[in-house]
Amino acid sequence: MKPNFFIKSIFTCAFLFSGLQIQAQDWPNLNRYRAENALVGQPDKGDKRVVFMGNSITQGWIEKRPEFFAKNPYINRGISGQTTPQMLIRFRQDVIGLQPKVVVILAGTNDIAGNTGPSTLEMIEDNLASMAELAAANGIRVVLSSVLPVLDYPWKPGLEPAEKIVTLNGWIRSYCEKKGFTYLDYFTPMADDRHGMKKELTYDGVHANEEGYKVMEPLVQEAIKQALKHKPKK
């Protein structure tokens, strides 16, 4: 083995180990939006600020459709790959601390995929409920989104998530009705006859493409309007 190759390998391993250490130390990625949150500041009186909390589908939204956020009082707080327990940990700083009128929560698909370990539907439901109830306790109106349709995860094939997503969405709808939150149904207009995502709306069967976001945008805007009209049930 050549000395230069050996030295390069040591530095590569050290770099990877350092990255894993950082990830382990900041598992919920609390540092991702810390600086941005400080710059945002508090809303002016009468502002109808909305925070979008989610995973790569939310993060990808502002990357593919930045004008949607730029022309509206919307703040994107999506982080790729995240699961509901990670979002719950960062919920205070990335949502409550920004004092929005409304929070739009889109989460759960990565839990079903097992991104941070095995997760039951009940565990996902508990985390969604905790985020929603934290928001409501702080005077923030809640929009809980259905999980987008998925037939299979490219990074973890064979999990057969479609029917789990249908079941979870049924719970989200019922929970919103019980608590007086707004249920946002992306699933119905985006699903095909096998409960996967329509091919024209996605680039990988999981994430929306630009056409997918064009379907989602009027739906979320209507949901925000509804959330602003109705106070949650006590």
ZIFEN-V276712 format. One record per residue. N is the residue number from 0. RES is the residue in one small letter. SS is DSSP state (2 for helix, 1 for strand, 0 for the rest). OMEGA is omega in whole degrees, 0 to 359 (999 if undefined). Layout:
BEGIN
N,RES,SS,OMEGA / N,RES,SS,OMEGA
END
This chain:
BEGIN
0,m,0,180 / 1,k,0,181 / 2,p,2,181 / 3,n,2,179 / 4,f,2,180 / 5,f,2,180 / 6,i,2,179 / 7,k,2,180 / 8,s,2,178 / 9,i,2,180 / 10,f,2,178 / 11,t,2,179 / 12,c,2,180 / 13,a,2,179 / 14,f,2,179 / 15,l,2,180 / 16,f,2,178 / 17,s,2,179 / 18,g,2,178 / 19,l,2,178 / 20,q,2,180 / 21,i,2,180 / 22,q,2,180 / 23,a,2,181 / 24,q,2,180 / 25,d,0,184 / 26,w,0,179 / 27,p,0,181 / 28,n,0,179 / 29,l,0,182 / 30,n,0,186 / 31,r,0,185 / 32,y,0,184 / 33,r,2,182 / 34,a,2,180 / 35,e,2,179 / 36,n,2,179 / 37,a,2,181 / 38,l,2,183 / 39,v,2,181 / 40,g,0,183 / 41,q,0,181 / 42,p,0,174 / 43,d,0,178 / 44,k,0,181 / 45,g,0,177 / 46,d,0,177 / 47,k,0,182 / 48,r,0,178 / 49,v,1,175 / 50,v,1,176 / 51,f,1,180 / 52,m,1,181 / 53,g,1,184 / 54,n,0,183 / 55,s,2,178 / 56,i,2,176 / 57,t,2,178 / 58,q,2,181 / 59,g,2,180 / 60,w,2,181 / 61,i,2,177 / 62,e,2,182 / 63,k,2,184 / 64,r,0,184 / 65,p,2,182 / 66,e,2,179 / 67,f,2,179 / 68,f,2,183 / 69,a,2,185 / 70,k,0,179 / 71,n,0,179 / 72,p,0,186 / 73,y,1,177 / 74,i,1,182 / 75,n,1,178 / 76,r,1,176 / 77,g,1,175 / 78,i,0,183 / 79,s,0,175 / 80,g,0,188 / 81,q,0,176 / 82,t,0,184 / 83,t,2,177 / 84,p,2,177 / 85,q,2,179 / 86,m,2,180 / 87,l,2,180 / 88,i,2,182 / 89,r,2,187 / 90,f,2,182 / 91,r,2,185 / 92,q,2,186 / 93,d,2,177 / 94,v,0,187 / 95,i,2,181 / 96,g,2,180 / 97,l,2,176 / 98,q,0,177 / 99,p,0,171 / 100,k,0,185 / 101,v,1,168 / 102,v,1,175 / 103,v,1,183 / 104,i,1,176 / 105,l,1,188 / 106,a,0,173 / 107,g,0,184 / 108,t,2,180 / 109,n,2,174 / 110,d,2,179 / 111,i,2,177 / 112,a,2,179 / 113,g,0,184 / 114,n,0,179 / 115,t,0,178 / 116,g,0,181 / 117,p,0,182 / 118,s,0,176 / 119,t,0,176 / 120,l,2,179 / 121,e,2,178 / 122,m,2,178 / 123,i,2,180 / 124,e,2,179 / 125,d,2,181 / 126,n,2,177 / 127,l,2,179 / 128,a,2,180 / 129,s,2,178 / 130,m,2,182 / 131,a,2,183 / 132,e,2,172 / 133,l,2,179 / 134,a,2,182 / 135,a,2,180 / 136,a,2,179 / 137,n,0,174 / 138,g,0,181 / 139,i,0,177 / 140,r,1,189 / 141,v,1,168 / 142,v,1,176 / 143,l,1,184 / 144,s,1,169 / 145,s,0,172 / 146,v,0,179 / 147,l,0,180 / 148,p,0,177 / 149,v,0,175 / 150,l,0,180 / 151,d,0,177 / 152,y,1,181 / 153,p,0,182 / 154,w,0,178 / 155,k,1,186 / 156,p,0,174 / 157,g,0,182 / 158,l,0,180 / 159,e,0,187 / 160,p,0,191 / 161,a,2,183 / 162,e,2,174 / 163,k,2,179 / 164,i,2,177 / 165,v,2,180 / 166,t,2,179 / 167,l,2,179 / 168,n,2,176 / 169,g,2,177 / 170,w,2,181 / 171,i,2,179 / 172,r,2,181 / 173,s,2,179 / 174,y,2,179 / 175,c,2,178 / 176,e,2,181 / 177,k,2,187 / 178,k,2,182 / 179,g,0,175 / 180,f,0,180 / 181,t,1,177 / 182,y,1,181 / 183,l,1,185 / 184,d,0,170 / 185,y,0,191 / 186,f,2,188 / 187,t,2,181 / 188,p,2,184 / 189,m,2,185 / 190,a,1,172 / 191,d,0,185 / 192,d,0,176 / 193,r,0,182 / 194,h,0,167 / 195,g,0,180 / 196,m,1,177 / 197,k,0,187 / 198,k,2,183 / 199,e,2,183 / 200,l,2,186 / 201,t,1,176 / 202,y,0,181 / 203,d,0,180 / 204,g,0,182 / 205,v,0,186 / 206,h,0,177 / 207,a,1,168 / 208,n,0,183 / 209,e,2,178 / 210,e,2,177 / 211,g,2,179 / 212,y,2,177 / 213,k,2,174 / 214,v,2,185 / 215,m,2,189 / 216,e,2,178 / 217,p,2,179 / 218,l,2,181 / 219,v,2,179 / 220,q,2,176 / 221,e,2,178 / 222,a,2,178 / 223,i,2,177 / 224,k,2,180 / 225,q,2,180 / 226,a,2,180 / 227,l,2,181 / 228,k,2,190 / 229,h,0,174 / 230,k,0,178 / 231,p,0,175 / 232,k,0,178 / 233,k,0,999
END
